[in-house]
Amino acid sequence: MQKSLKVQREKGKIRILLTGGHAATTAIATLEELVRREGKKYSYDIYWVGTKRAVEGKNIPTVESQVFPRLGVKHFSIISGRIQRKFTLWTIPSLTRIPLGFIHALILLIKIRPQMILSFGGAASFPVVIIGKLFGAKVVSHEQTIVVGRANRFSAYFVDKIALAREESISYLPKKKCVVTGNPVMTQIAEIEKPKKIQSPPVIYITGGSRGSQSLNELIATSLIDLLSKYYLIHQTGYIDYRHFVKLREQLPAKIRAKYEVYPVIDPLQVDGVFKRADVVISRSGANTVSDIIASKRPAILIPLPITYMDEQTKNAQYAKSLGVARVLTQEKATKAILLGLVDETISEWEEMVSNAAKYNNPDLSASSRLVDLLEEVLDEI
């Protein structure tokens, strides 16, 4: 995002509160559009409410808490619990924080007094939506997945409109409230051009999402030497595994060490540079990552997280596969030999997969405009 898009805070503006989890890039794309329209119909004072920690029980900051203050968006961290995918040491403490989330949301909303709430789902958003509606705020939710997230599903009856990334989500939600907008992608991602030819050696970007994926990282660790013998790797590990992979890199022979970059997290405002450098992406299949892959026209190997709500990552991955831009590898079959074979296949069919992505009439490229159109329509009712 350009520096000129930084939010300027003034009195007399519509107070709009964005909230959610795992939604940094989608929220940034929406923020870009809000700032582009500043003063044309409405002017906005923009806030963000989200979780402080990226991983339960770990002192790891969320991307949103680091990025939004730099963009002039006032950030508030909310105490919120969530229903975890599997039972851990932190499951019970997390559940006990669910009622605290409503109390904290009440305190925050008394302070902010938003006129509009835009929710991107996630545990932090649910109490904000409910309390906001009780306070009389207009509420719009945005569902990024091809199915529906738990928070958006539970809050559907409290919102005024539901924006959908994919038409398939309509069957899970109140149909009369639904509007298909697409999934907003940041301008710098949307403007990435179709790559002309594959590099030598080909560059592979590996990511488990902003929080990282330990299972994916384990697979990469077993395959590292073989991958580096043929390819250049940019590996975003997440904070938990970062130090381990730094040590692995230090132990590599100098010749292949130079072909391996390791980062704990990629700044969302700079991730376009990584996609521009990459020929192929190996990734989990979160909705926003899949949208960025399709928009950047980079062939991908997607390994869905198998325990997501309603198996959303598998459906996201299958969507990308149906466009001819991705191969899908299930986690249960994700061995070193199969991964290496899929990488070689993707490299051999790279031109065809890039062409498929370039031919796709991608609704996500103008999704932020349609989403803000919807927000303005709801605001007109105030």
N, C-alpha and C positions, 0 to 999 in steps of 0.2 A: 504494500500500500504506500502511495506517495505521501510525503510529509504534509502536503497541502490538504490531504483528506483527514487530518487530525481534527477531532471534534472540538469546536469552540463553544464553551459553556456560557450562556447568557440567560437573563431573566425573560419570562414571558414565552418560553418554548413549551411544546408538548413534552411532557416527561414520559419517556418510553424506557421500559425496563426489559432487557434481554436476559434470559435465564436458560440454564441447561447444563449438560455435561457431554463430553466427547464431541463438541460442536464448534471448536475454535474457528476452523476455516469457513464453515457455513455462516457463522455469525459475523466474521470479518467481511465476507462477501456482501452480506446484508447491510452492514455498517457502511461499506463503500457506497452503496446505492442511496442510503439515507443521507449521507453527506453530499453526494452529487446533487440531490434534489433540494438541498438546504435553501429555504426561503421561497421556493417556487410555489408551493401550496401550503406546506407546514414547515416549521422549524422545530428542531428536536434538541432536547437535553437527554443524553443517553447514559443509561446505567447498566451494569451487569451484576447479576447475583449468581454465584456458582460455588462449587466446593473448593476448599483450599488445598486438599491433598488429592493427588492423582491415584494413589493406591492405598487401600484400607490398611491402617496400621503402620504406614511408612511416611516419613517426613519428606515426601516428594511433591513439589508444587505442581499444580495444573498449568497447562500451557496458557489457559485463559487468564489465570491470575498474574502471569508474567507479561502477557502481550497487551491486554486491554488498557491498563494504566498508561502504557506508552503511547496509546492512540487517543488519549484524552477522555476515555470512558471511565467513569468512576466505578471501581470494582468493590463489591462486598462479598465476603466469604460467609456462607451459611452453614450452620451446624445441621447436618442432615444424615439420616440413616438410610440404608437401602437393603433390599432383599438380594443377598449374594447368590451367585450361580452355584456355589458349592460350599459346604460347611467348613469353616476355618475357625481359628482362635478368635477371629474378629467378628464372627457372625452375630453372636448375642449382643456384644456392645453396639454393633451397627444397628440392630433392630431396636434397641432401647433408645437410640437417638432419633427414631422416626417422629415420636410426639414432640421432641425438642425442636425438630425442624419447623413444626407449625408455630411454636412459640417464637422462635427466632424470626421466621417469616413475618409474623405479626409485628415484631419490633422494627424490622427493616422497612416494611411497607408503611408503617406510621411515619417513619423518617422520610422516605422517598416520595410517597403519595403519587404513584404513577397513574397516568391516565390511560396508558396502553401497556400491555405486557405481551411480549413475543417469546414463546417458550419453544425451545428446541429439544425438549424431552430430557430424560435423565432424572435421577433421584432428587437432585436439588430443585428441580422445577416444580414438582408436584405441590408441595406446600405453598410455594409462591403463587401458583395459579389459583389454588383454592382461596387463600386469604385475599389475593388481589380481586377476585370476583366478588367476594363478600364486601369489599371496599368500593365496589362499583366501577372498577377499571374494565376497559375493553380488553379482551384476551384473544389472541390468535396463537395457535400452536403450529409447529412445522414438523412433519415426520419425514426423516431422511431415508429410512429403510424401505425396502420393497414390501415389507409386511407392516408391523406397527410395534413401537417400543412399549414397554409396560407402563411407563409414566404417562405417555400420550394417550394410551388406551383408557387408563383410569380417569384421566382428567378431561376426556372428550366431551362429557356432558356439562362441563363448567365453562367451556370456551365458546366464543362467538363464531369463529371460523377455524377450519383446519386446512392448512396448506399441505399438500402432498408432493413428495418428490416423484413418486411413481403411481400410476393409475391403479395398480394392483392392490394398493393399500385401502381402497375405498370399501372393500368387502368387510373390513375389520372395524369400521368407524361409522358414525351417523352420516349417512350419505348426503343429506341436505346441507350439512355444514362444510362438506369437502370441496376443495378447489385444487386442481392439479397445477402446480407452479413449476415443477422441476426442483432440482437440488442446487441452490446457489453455489457457484465456484468463484474463487477470487479472480479479479481481473487479470492478474499476472499469470494465472493458470490458463484462463480462457484464451489468452492471447499467444500461448505457446504454439509455434508453427509445426506443421508436420515435418518430422525429420527426413532429410533427403537420402541419407545412406547410413548404414551401420558403421560404427567406428571400429578401429583395430588397435588394441583389443576391444571387444564390446564391453560397455559399461553397464553393470547391474546395480540397481538401487534396491536395497533390502530394508524393509520396515515392518514392524509389528504394530504400527500406529504410535501415537505420541507417548503412550505409556509403555510401549515395547511388548514383546511376546516371548516369554521364556521358552515355550515349546518350539517356536520358530527358531529362536537363537540356538537351542540345542541341536536342531537339525543342521543349521549353518555351521556350527562348530565342527560337526563330524565331516562336513563336506568342504571345509575351508580350503585345504591344500589343493584339492582337485579343482575347485572353482577358480582359485587364483592362478592355476597353471594355464588357464585359457582366458580368463576374464579379469576386468578391473572392477572392484567392489566398493560401493559406498554403503555402509551398514549403520543404520540407526537402531540402536539396541534397546533404548529405554534406560532409565537410571539404574535399575536393579542390577543389570548384567554388564553395565558399561565398563567397570574396572576389570572384570574378568576378561573381556575381549581386548582391552588395552594390553593386558599381560600376554594374551595369545599373540597379538600383533608383534609385541616386542621379541617374542621367541621365534618368529618366522625368519627364514633366510632373507637377507637384504634385498635380493632380486624381486621376490614376490611381496615383501613387506611394503614396498613402494607402490604396489597396486591395491592397497587396502586402506580405506579411510573408515574410521570409527567415530560415531557421535552418539551421545546419550539421547539427544532430541534435536530435531531440525526446527528452527524458528519458522513458524508459518509464513512470516513475511519474506522469508528467503527460500522457501521450499521450491519455488518456481525454478530457481537456479539448479537445483538438484534434478528436477524432472528434465530440464533442458539438456543436462549432461548425460542422462540415462538413456540407454537403448532398450532395456528390459527392466521390469519391476517384479520383485518377489515380495509378496505381502500377505498379511491378513486381508479380510474383505469387509472391513467396516464401510458403511455407506459413503462417507465422505472421501475415504481413500479411493474407493472404486470410482466415484465421480471425478476425482482428480486424474486418475489413470486414463479414463475415457477421454476427458477434455484435453489432456496433454498428448493424446494419441501415441501412448507407449504400450507395447505389448506386455502382458503380465502373466505371471503364474500366481494364482490366488490359492491360499491355504486357509479356508474358513475356520474360525474358532468354533468348535463343535457344540459348545454349551451355551450359546447365546439364546435369548428369549425368542421363542417361535422359530429357532434355527435361522435367524435373519441373515447371518453372514453367508450361509450356504446359498440362500436365495439371491443375495447381492452378487455373489460370485457367478451364479448361473446366469444372471442377467447380463453380466459382462461377457460371459462365454457365448451367449446367444447372439451378441453383436460381432463375434469373431475377433475380439481383441484380447481374450484371455483363455488360459487353460486353468482347470480347476484340479487341485490335488487335495484329497481328504486327509485329515491329520492321521487317521488310522493307517493310511497307506503311505505316509510321508517318510520314506526311507532315503538314505543317501543315494542309492542307485537309481531310484525312480526320479528323485529331484534332478540329478545330473542329466538323466535322459530327457526330461521335460525341458530343461534349459537348452540342451542341444537342439531339440525339436523346435523350440521357439525361435532360436537364432536362425535355423534353416528356413523357417516360414515367416521371418520378420517382415519382409516387404509386404506380403499379403495381409498380415495382421495390422500393420500401419495403415495400409490402404483401406481396410475395413473401418478403422476408427475415423479416418478422414472423410469417408463417405457418409457416416452417420449424421443425421440431422439432429444434433444434440440439444435437447430442450434445456439442459442445465446452463448453457452459455448465456441465456437471457432470463434465467430463473429468478435472480435477485430483483430484477425489474418487475416481474409479475408478482413476487412476494410483497414488495413495497406498494405496488398498486392495490393489493388486497388490504394491506394495513391502512392505506389512505381511505379506502372505501368504508372500512369499519370506523375509522376516525370521523368520517362525515356524519355518522349517526349520533355523535356526541352532541 
